[in-house]
Amino acid sequence: MTVKLYLEGGGESKSDHINCRKGFRQLLERAGFVGRMPALKACGSRNDAYSDFKTALHTAGAGEYPVLLVDSEALVNQSAWRHLQSRDGWERPAGVDDEQAQLMVQCMESWCVADRNTLRQFFGVALREGALPVLNNLEAQTKESVQEALLNATRACGCDRGYKKGKRSFELLGKLDPAELKRHLPHFVRLCEMLNAKLGTF
């Protein structure tokens, strides 16, 4: 089976799309998917990701399995498709199964703050670790609070070394330890379990 992830992220520029795909690819390689990687498409906005995913459903051939991966933007207390329907008004397309909607809960920055060792290595001594959100029940932390905490924690690193969406954020993404993400983020575990089920294991 061929899996293709339709990713929220990458903005509008070609270079940002390249950096987005690179960051996700490096993270998934670290998670054990070397040699059986899903294809990756950086779509820009979440609405564009959903639109590209729906288009892919109509053109997918036998053995092709499109998957949507977007920020949840809010607490998730129901299935992924129900969450996206209630929050975004996105209907679950006909014939699509539960696993074809995957969520970063509540945002990609939640993945970043889950791995404190990598944050220390990436940002250095200027990192204000005490400004980061607690790891307990991390997926319950709001998108706004997590993003603001990460910005505050790295502000003293300098304008070119603090956290910033775009190339810098995807560089960090590619260095994260999947084991740390699995410890704190149930929806990251769900993503890896789906990929293992569809791509097979060694």
Helices and strands as residue ranges (DSSP letters): E 2-7, H 14-28, I 29-33, E 39-42, H 46-59, E 64-71, H 80-88, G 98-100, E 101-104, H 108-113, H 116-123, G 124-126, G 129-131, G 138-140, H 143-154, G 155-157, H 167-175, H 178-184, H 186-199
